[in-house]
Amino acid sequence: MKAIIPAVAAMIFAVSPAFASEGHCDADIKAVDAALSKAKLSDADAATVKAARAKAEGLHKAGKEEECEKSLMGAHKLLGIKEEHQE
């Protein structure tokens, strides 16, 4: 069942032009959320990731996609998330 959910999500993103116009920030935030739930980080690193995620969400809601993505770079490094999308 757990394998079906990501597959369905991927299909929705692939077929919906509305999602394509959002940029990558939404997907980056979701990747941080997923990795953070499994990560074993120090309290300081976890706080850093959570702060970056909160900042990114605010930027995303403000329509500042590029700034949102940049704000998550440090969180991605701490969580071991590799960049999957290229411009």
C-alpha positions as MATLAB code, in Angstrom:
seq = 'MKAIIPAVAAMIFAVSPAFASEGHCDADIKAVDAALSKAKLSDADAATVKAARAKAEGLHKAGKEEECEKSLMGAHKLLGIKEEHQE';
ca = [
       0.000    0.000    0.000;
       2.829    2.412    0.858;
       4.335    1.926   -2.604;
       1.073    2.880   -4.293;
       0.858    6.351   -2.759;
       4.103    7.709   -4.280;
       3.215    6.137   -7.623;
      -0.177    7.823   -7.660;
       1.362   11.136   -6.620;
       3.926   10.869   -9.421;
       1.182   10.176  -11.960;
      -0.805   13.204  -10.802;
       2.221   15.484  -11.132;
       3.056   14.059  -14.553;
      -0.376   14.656  -16.056;
      -1.352   17.937  -14.464;
      -0.061   21.139  -16.054;
      -1.205   23.061  -12.995;
       1.425   21.342  -10.898;
       4.143   22.030  -13.452;
       3.695   25.780  -13.130;
       4.312   25.674   -9.383;
       8.035   25.110   -9.756;
      10.002   22.643   -7.721;
       9.652   24.181   -4.302;
       6.514   22.273   -3.355;
       8.193   18.978   -4.230;
      11.332   20.039   -2.357;
       9.312   20.814    0.777;
       7.597   17.426    0.554;
      10.980   15.723    0.153;
      12.248   17.497    3.284;
       9.137   16.428    5.209;
       9.563   12.797    4.157;
      13.289   12.698    4.909;
      12.918   14.540    8.218;
      10.461   11.957    9.506;
      13.117    9.249    9.054;
      16.310   11.206    9.759;
      18.456   10.845   12.820;
      19.719   14.391   13.291;
      21.129   16.263   16.235;
      18.743   18.696   17.878;
      20.638   21.593   16.317;
      20.517   20.108   12.804;
      16.820   19.232   13.181;
      16.118   22.828   14.244;
      18.067   24.120   11.237;
      16.082   21.903    8.866;
      12.754   22.888   10.430;
      13.608   26.596   10.227;
      14.634   26.286    6.580;
      11.446   24.373    5.823;
       9.286   27.034    7.492;
      11.086   29.816    5.603;
      10.694   27.910    2.335;
       6.983   27.430    2.893;
       6.546   31.175    3.405;
       8.506   31.940    0.258;
       6.509   29.337   -1.679;
       3.217   30.876   -0.573;
       4.543   34.294   -1.619;
       5.303   32.919   -5.092;
       9.078   33.231   -4.679;
       9.950   29.808   -6.049;
      13.633   30.394   -6.752;
      14.248   31.809   -3.265;
      12.253   28.937   -1.788;
      14.431   26.352   -3.501;
      17.620   28.123   -2.420;
      16.443   28.268    1.189;
      16.139   24.469    1.245;
      19.645   23.707   -0.039;
      21.165   23.420    3.440;
      18.297   21.261    4.644;
      18.771   18.972    1.661;
      22.461   18.561    2.513;
      21.747   17.764    6.161;
      19.096   15.229    5.171;
      21.104   13.681    2.320;
      18.546   14.621   -0.331;
      20.009   14.735   -3.833;
      18.827   17.314   -6.334;
      16.518   15.510   -8.748;
      15.446   18.330  -11.007;
      17.586   20.466  -13.232;
      16.606   23.653  -15.012;
];
